[in-house]
């Protein structure tokens, strides 16, 4: 009841070159804090970002881990 897990994916293609695109796929866990004001929650997640044609000094695939406190209103 206080917990949710969400996953989605989005793609952003280059309309002029369809072989050039970027995909973001976050997985997020949200836990509403007990005894806290409504809308206050702990958030933990993983976000995978893939770029089909990255710059020379950047990898094409990045995995980011994040956490924090959020307030939905």
TIDREN-561976 format. One record per residue: residue number from 0; residue in one letter; x negated, y, z negated of N, C-alpha, C in turn. Coordinates in nm, 4 decimals, always signed. Layout:
N
+-----+----+----------+----------+----------+----------+----------+----------+----------+----------+----------+
:   i : aa :      n.u :      n.v :      n.w :     ca.u :     ca.v :     ca.w :      c.u :      c.v :      c.w :
+-----+----+----------+----------+----------+----------+----------+----------+----------+----------+----------+
: NUM :  a :        X :        Y :        Z :        X :        Y :        Z :        X :        Y :        Z :
...
+-----+----+----------+----------+----------+----------+----------+----------+----------+----------+----------+
***
This chain:
73
+-----+----+----------+----------+----------+----------+----------+----------+----------+----------+----------+
:   i : aa :      n.u :      n.v :      n.w :     ca.u :     ca.v :     ca.w :      c.u :      c.v :      c.w :
+-----+----+----------+----------+----------+----------+----------+----------+----------+----------+----------+
:   0 :  x :  -0.0826 :  -0.1202 :  +0.0000 :  +0.0000 :  +0.0000 :  +0.0000 :  -0.0866 :  +0.1261 :  +0.0000 :
:   1 :  x :  -0.2000 :  +0.1227 :  -0.0707 :  -0.2893 :  +0.2393 :  -0.0765 :  -0.4044 :  +0.2292 :  +0.0223 :
:   2 :  x :  -0.4129 :  +0.1178 :  +0.0965 :  -0.5262 :  +0.0948 :  +0.1847 :  -0.4825 :  +0.0867 :  +0.3310 :
:   3 :  x :  -0.5660 :  +0.1389 :  +0.4187 :  -0.5429 :  +0.1230 :  +0.5621 :  -0.6758 :  +0.0974 :  +0.6329 :
:   4 :  x :  -0.6666 :  +0.0220 :  +0.7399 :  -0.7810 :  -0.0014 :  +0.8287 :  -0.7348 :  +0.0366 :  +0.9681 :
:   5 :  x :  -0.8137 :  +0.1175 :  +1.0350 :  -0.7758 :  +0.1634 :  +1.1689 :  -0.8928 :  +0.1458 :  +1.2653 :
:   6 :  x :  -0.8603 :  +0.1070 :  +1.3862 :  -0.9590 :  +0.0951 :  +1.4934 :  -0.8977 :  +0.1543 :  +1.6195 :
:   7 :  x :  -0.9763 :  +0.2278 :  +1.6930 :  -0.9332 :  +0.2736 :  +1.8247 :  -1.0555 :  +0.2918 :  +1.9124 :
:   8 :  x :  -1.0317 :  +0.3122 :  +2.0380 :  -1.1406 :  +0.3346 :  +2.1322 :  -1.0946 :  +0.4379 :  +2.2339 :
:   9 :  x :  -1.1891 :  +0.5215 :  +2.2757 :  -1.1583 :  +0.6201 :  +2.3787 :  -1.2728 :  +0.6232 :  +2.4797 :
:  10 :  x :  -1.2371 :  +0.6513 :  +2.6024 :  -1.3372 :  +0.6596 :  +2.7085 :  -1.3254 :  +0.7968 :  +2.7744 :
:  11 :  x :  -1.4398 :  +0.8553 :  +2.8042 :  -1.4448 :  +0.9858 :  +2.8697 :  -1.5295 :  +0.9712 :  +2.9954 :
:  12 :  x :  -1.4646 :  +0.9467 :  +3.1104 :  -1.5408 :  +0.9292 :  +3.2342 :  -1.5733 :  +1.0626 :  +3.3000 :
:  13 :  x :  -1.6795 :  +1.0617 :  +3.3781 :  -1.7125 :  +1.1744 :  +3.4641 :  -1.6320 :  +1.1528 :  +3.5921 :
:  14 :  x :  -1.5394 :  +1.2402 :  +3.6195 :  -1.4501 :  +1.2233 :  +3.7341 :  -1.5268 :  +1.2194 :  +3.8663 :
:  15 :  x :  -1.6377 :  +1.2895 :  +3.8762 :  -1.7159 :  +1.2919 :  +3.9995 :  -1.8025 :  +1.1676 :  +4.0173 :
:  16 :  x :  -1.8367 :  +1.0995 :  +3.9065 :  -1.9194 :  +0.9788 :  +3.9112 :  -1.8646 :  +0.8818 :  +3.8070 :
:  17 :  x :  -1.7801 :  +0.7890 :  +3.8487 :  -1.7131 :  +0.6997 :  +3.7547 :  -1.8075 :  +0.6008 :  +3.6863 :
:  18 :  x :  -1.9313 :  +0.5888 :  +3.7350 :  -2.0272 :  +0.5027 :  +3.6657 :  -2.0921 :  +0.5761 :  +3.5471 :
:  19 :  x :  -2.0608 :  +0.7034 :  +3.5304 :  -2.1096 :  +0.7851 :  +3.4193 :  -1.9921 :  +0.8070 :  +3.3229 :
:  20 :  x :  -2.0008 :  +0.7449 :  +3.2062 :  -1.8909 :  +0.7540 :  +3.1096 :  -1.9441 :  +0.7424 :  +2.9671 :
:  21 :  x :  -1.8596 :  +0.7740 :  +2.8723 :  -1.8933 :  +0.7654 :  +2.7304 :  -1.7762 :  +0.6999 :  +2.6582 :
:  22 :  x :  -1.8071 :  +0.6039 :  +2.5722 :  -1.7040 :  +0.5343 :  +2.4956 :  -1.7303 :  +0.5561 :  +2.3467 :
:  23 :  x :  -1.6257 :  +0.5903 :  +2.2726 :  -1.6342 :  +0.5997 :  +2.1271 :  -1.5364 :  +0.4995 :  +2.0682 :
:  24 :  x :  -1.5826 :  +0.4234 :  +1.9701 :  -1.4995 :  +0.3214 :  +1.9078 :  -1.5199 :  +0.3243 :  +1.7565 :
:  25 :  x :  -1.4361 :  +0.3993 :  +1.6847 :  -1.4488 :  +0.4025 :  +1.5391 :  -1.3628 :  +0.2957 :  +1.4698 :
:  26 :  x :  -1.4148 :  +0.2427 :  +1.3613 :  -1.3437 :  +0.1534 :  +1.2706 :  -1.3465 :  +0.2220 :  +1.1352 :
:  27 :  x :  -1.2296 :  +0.2442 :  +1.0750 :  -1.2229 :  +0.3249 :  +0.9529 :  -1.1384 :  +0.2564 :  +0.8463 :
:  28 :  x :  -1.1882 :  +0.2603 :  +0.7232 :  -1.1173 :  +0.2097 :  +0.6060 :  -1.0835 :  +0.3296 :  +0.5176 :
:  29 :  x :  -0.9563 :  +0.3410 :  +0.4798 :  -0.9112 :  +0.4538 :  +0.3974 :  -0.8435 :  +0.3979 :  +0.2731 :
:  30 :  x :  -0.8845 :  +0.4463 :  +0.1572 :  -0.8264 :  +0.4059 :  +0.0293 :  -0.7745 :  +0.5293 :  -0.0419 :
:  31 :  x :  -0.6426 :  +0.5361 :  -0.0590 :  -0.5823 :  +0.6473 :  -0.1329 :  -0.6247 :  +0.6361 :  -0.2793 :
:  32 :  x :  -0.6699 :  +0.7455 :  -0.3376 :  -0.7198 :  +0.7437 :  -0.4748 :  -0.6039 :  +0.7454 :  -0.5736 :
:  33 :  x :  -0.6040 :  +0.6485 :  -0.6653 :  -0.4985 :  +0.6386 :  -0.7659 :  -0.5114 :  +0.7534 :  -0.8657 :
:  34 :  x :  -0.3994 :  +0.8119 :  -0.9023 :  -0.3999 :  +0.9199 :  -0.9999 :  -0.4421 :  +1.0543 :  -0.9438 :
:  35 :  x :  -0.4764 :  +1.0588 :  -0.8168 :  -0.5189 :  +1.1840 :  -0.7530 :  -0.3991 :  +1.2453 :  -0.6815 :
:  36 :  x :  -0.4094 :  +1.3712 :  -0.6453 :  -0.3010 :  +1.4336 :  -0.5680 :  -0.2745 :  +1.3564 :  -0.4385 :
:  37 :  x :  -0.1482 :  +1.3553 :  -0.3952 :  -0.1108 :  +1.2845 :  -0.2733 :  -0.1898 :  +1.3399 :  -0.1542 :
:  38 :  x :  -0.2444 :  +1.2501 :  -0.0740 :  -0.3223 :  +1.2892 :  +0.0429 :  -0.4724 :  +1.2794 :  +0.0225 :
:  39 :  x :  -0.5186 :  +1.2619 :  -0.1008 :  -0.6615 :  +1.2517 :  -0.1297 :  -0.7041 :  +1.1055 :  -0.1186 :
:  40 :  x :  -0.8068 :  +1.0780 :  -0.0389 :  -0.8478 :  +0.9406 :  -0.0135 :  -0.9976 :  +0.9298 :  +0.0093 :
:  41 :  x :  -1.0491 :  +0.8108 :  -0.0150 :  -1.1877 :  +0.7752 :  +0.0139 :  -1.1899 :  +0.7149 :  +0.1535 :
:  42 :  x :  -1.2853 :  +0.7559 :  +0.2358 :  -1.2955 :  +0.7075 :  +0.3737 :  -1.4343 :  +0.6496 :  +0.3976 :
:  43 :  x :  -1.4386 :  +0.5300 :  +0.4573 :  -1.5627 :  +0.4655 :  +0.4978 :  -1.5447 :  +0.4184 :  +0.6415 :
:  44 :  x :  -1.6477 :  +0.4302 :  +0.7215 :  -1.6291 :  +0.3880 :  +0.8593 :  -1.7565 :  +0.3627 :  +0.9362 :
:  45 :  x :  -1.7366 :  +0.3021 :  +1.0516 :  -1.8413 :  +0.2777 :  +1.1506 :  -1.7934 :  +0.3394 :  +1.2814 :
:  46 :  x :  -1.8816 :  +0.4056 :  +1.3510 :  -1.8467 :  +0.4614 :  +1.4816 :  -1.9551 :  +0.4207 :  +1.5808 :
:  47 :  x :  -1.9136 :  +0.3487 :  +1.6838 :  -2.0053 :  +0.3112 :  +1.7895 :  -1.9838 :  +0.4062 :  +1.9069 :
:  48 :  x :  -2.0928 :  +0.4646 :  +1.9558 :  -2.0866 :  +0.5570 :  +2.0679 :  -2.1793 :  +0.5027 :  +2.1777 :
:  49 :  x :  -2.1207 :  +0.4801 :  +2.2951 :  -2.1972 :  +0.4287 :  +2.4083 :  -2.1941 :  +0.5305 :  +2.5215 :
:  50 :  x :  -2.3116 :  +0.5624 :  +2.5735 :  -2.3238 :  +0.6533 :  +2.6869 :  -2.3873 :  +0.5738 :  +2.8008 :
:  51 :  x :  -2.3184 :  +0.5651 :  +2.9136 :  -2.3678 :  +0.4830 :  +3.0245 :  -2.4926 :  +0.5410 :  +3.0905 :
:  52 :  x :  -2.5097 :  +0.6723 :  +3.0846 :  -2.6271 :  +0.7366 :  +3.1432 :  -2.6849 :  +0.8377 :  +3.0437 :
:  53 :  x :  -2.7547 :  +0.7879 :  +2.9411 :  -2.8085 :  +0.8796 :  +2.8401 :  -2.9283 :  +0.9581 :  +2.8923 :
:  54 :  x :  -2.9617 :  +1.0656 :  +2.8214 :  -3.0842 :  +1.1396 :  +2.8520 :  -3.2037 :  +1.0479 :  +2.8296 :
:  55 :  x :  -3.3186 :  +1.0842 :  +2.8844 :  -3.4377 :  +0.9993 :  +2.8767 :  -3.4838 :  +0.9704 :  +2.7347 :
:  56 :  x :  -3.4677 :  +1.0655 :  +2.6432 :  -3.5195 :  +1.0480 :  +2.5076 :  -3.4143 :  +0.9963 :  +2.4094 :
:  57 :  x :  -3.2982 :  +0.9532 :  +2.4588 :  -3.1898 :  +0.9075 :  +2.3724 :  -3.1476 :  +0.7670 :  +2.4135 :
:  58 :  x :  -3.1159 :  +0.6824 :  +2.3137 :  -3.0653 :  +0.5492 :  +2.3437 :  -2.9224 :  +0.5576 :  +2.3943 :
:  59 :  x :  -2.8799 :  +0.4608 :  +2.4708 :  -2.7455 :  +0.4603 :  +2.5252 :  -2.6390 :  +0.4198 :  +2.4254 :
:  60 :  x :  -2.6795 :  +0.3521 :  +2.3183 :  -2.5836 :  +0.3036 :  +2.2207 :  -2.6237 :  +0.3514 :  +2.0815 :
:  61 :  x :  -2.5294 :  +0.4126 :  +2.0097 :  -2.5556 :  +0.4600 :  +1.8740 :  -2.4497 :  +0.4035 :  +1.7806 :
:  62 :  x :  -2.4914 :  +0.3553 :  +1.6663 :  -2.3991 :  +0.3107 :  +1.5627 :  -2.4149 :  +0.4056 :  +1.4453 :
:  63 :  x :  -2.3060 :  +0.4699 :  +1.4081 :  -2.3089 :  +0.5644 :  +1.2967 :  -2.2227 :  +0.5111 :  +1.1837 :
:  64 :  x :  -2.2737 :  +0.5230 :  +1.0626 :  -2.2022 :  +0.4819 :  +0.9419 :  -2.1736 :  +0.6083 :  +0.8625 :
:  65 :  x :  -2.0514 :  +0.6205 :  +0.8147 :  -2.0160 :  +0.7419 :  +0.7412 :  -1.9226 :  +0.7102 :  +0.6258 :
:  66 :  x :  -1.9144 :  +0.8019 :  +0.5340 :  -1.8251 :  +0.7912 :  +0.4204 :  -1.7956 :  +0.9297 :  +0.3666 :
:  67 :  x :  -1.6849 :  +0.9414 :  +0.2979 :  -1.6507 :  +1.0704 :  +0.2420 :  -1.5147 :  +1.0699 :  +0.1744 :
:  68 :  x :  -1.4755 :  +1.1855 :  +0.1343 :  -1.3442 :  +1.2061 :  +0.0744 :  -1.2646 :  +1.2933 :  +0.1708 :
:  69 :  x :  -1.1399 :  +1.2551 :  +0.1930 :  -1.0569 :  +1.3321 :  +0.2846 :  -0.9256 :  +1.3699 :  +0.2176 :
:  70 :  x :  -0.8676 :  +1.4736 :  +0.2719 :  -0.7382 :  +1.5200 :  +0.2224 :  -0.6458 :  +1.5399 :  +0.3410 :
:  71 :  x :  -0.5402 :  +1.4630 :  +0.3444 :  -0.4395 :  +1.4746 :  +0.4504 :  -0.3255 :  +1.5613 :  +0.4002 :
:  72 :  x :  -0.2877 :  +1.6588 :  +0.4796 :  -0.1750 :  +1.7444 :  +0.4402 :  -0.0789 :  +1.7605 :  +0.5535 :
+-----+----+----------+----------+----------+----------+----------+----------+----------+----------+----------+
***
